[in-house]
Amino acid sequence: MATNIYHNKLLTAGETATLLGLKESTLAQQRWRGCKNLPWVKLNKSIRYKLADVEAYIERCTVSEES
């Protein structure tokens, strides 16, 4: 049960940017361009990212030396 709560956690754009090593403005540009690589949630005027989606995005972007 705790794992589900952890993966369903919503991160702010700032927290997400920190995890990815990006600037918040980079995430904002991706949203504005309609980039679908990293899904996001809009709650009223707040932008949030699901932790599970961020982790999945990192996995998809990971390049192994065998590739």
N, C-alpha and C positions, 0 to 999 in steps of 0.2 A: 504494500500500500504506500509506504513512504517513497518508494521509487517512482510511482506514478505521480505523486505530488511534486517530486523533484523535477521530473521531465516536463510536467505541465506548468512549471514556474514561468512567469512572464518577466522578461528583462526589459529595462529601458533601453533606448537607443544608445545612451552613453555606456551602459554596462555591456551591451552587445559589441559596440565599437572597441571597447577595452579588450574583450575576449578575443576579438579578431585582429587586434593590432591595427585598427583603422581609425580614421577621424569620424566623428558623428556626421560631418558634412558629406562624407563619402557615402554613408548609408542613405542620407537624405537624397543625394543625387541618384542613387540606384532606384529608390522608390519613385522619384519624379520621372525617371526614364521608363518606368514600368518593368524594370528588371525583375524576373520571377525566380531567380536563383535562391533567394533567401526570403521566404514568406514572412509577412508581418501582419500585425493585428492593429486596427485602429479602434480605440475605445474613447469615444467622444473626441477630444482633440489630442489625445495621447497616443503615441506610437509605441508598441511593444513587440517583442520577439519571443517566441516560445523557445525555451532552452533546448528542448529536443530538436527543434528545427535548426538551431544554430550548430548543435553538435553534428547533425546529419550533413549540414552544409560543409563543415570542416572535413568530415569523412569523404564527401564527394570531391573536395578540392585537394585531397591528399594524393600526392604522386609518389608511387614506389619506384625504386631504381630499375625494376624489371619492366616498367611500362615503356 
